[in-house]
């Protein structure tokens, strides 16, 4: 039976694990939530690490560790005030790094506090056919074995995607991305001043649509004759077919680079 109930706050609080030693300056959370095989999981975070793997259980398992950023002030207090929120079950689960209760110390909350926030380190397991959405600022992320769709937005993050079979829609600003498909599905990658590498099986057939802005760069190991569809003030749009064509690989950049690798 499908359930969409939101987890009560007291159940989430009970999932917090105690620090491993007295005075430890980190917090740990662990919670497993029922998830439909084709359910949707979203992760919203600011900085830290995100590690996502698949498994054969009908649930999403979330382990999170809140750690101090040693470059900032008042981190022990800020770690205590940072929370991980997990809402929903069944068809939809939301995971969020919550800094709303973090107090900024010093005079008027400005002087004497550099406003540096703690890191959050996530380890997430979910069904391979689930759909994953990540909204991040500057974390280091890894996603492996996903066959469902993937939506990923990051500002200056570094992203590694492995053994992918589902469609991808990814946006990054000044980030670095390595994406390797086990089987290609129609996907879209967009970057501003970032570097994106996409590895596809050598036999993949796809249509390549590239909108290259000013100083944008595209290199590919596949044989493809690109045709210019149009030019605009900051660049041009090109299109070509690889191995007879197929699902669309759409690329868009302004001062960024794409490299398409054959594996």
Secondary structure, 3 states (H helix, E strand, C coil): CCCCCCCCHHHHHHCEECCCCCCCCCEEEEEEEEEEEEEEEEEECCCEEEEEEEECCCEEEEEEEEECCCCCCCHHHHHHHCEEEEEEEEEEEEEEEECCCCCCCCECCCECCCCCCCEEEEEEEEECCCEEEEECCCCEEEEECCCCCEEEEECCCEEEEEEECCCEEEEEECCEEEEEECCCCCEEEEEECCEEEEEECCCCCEEEEEEECCCCEEEECCCCCCEEEEEECCEEEEEEEECCCCEEEEEEEECCEEEEEEC
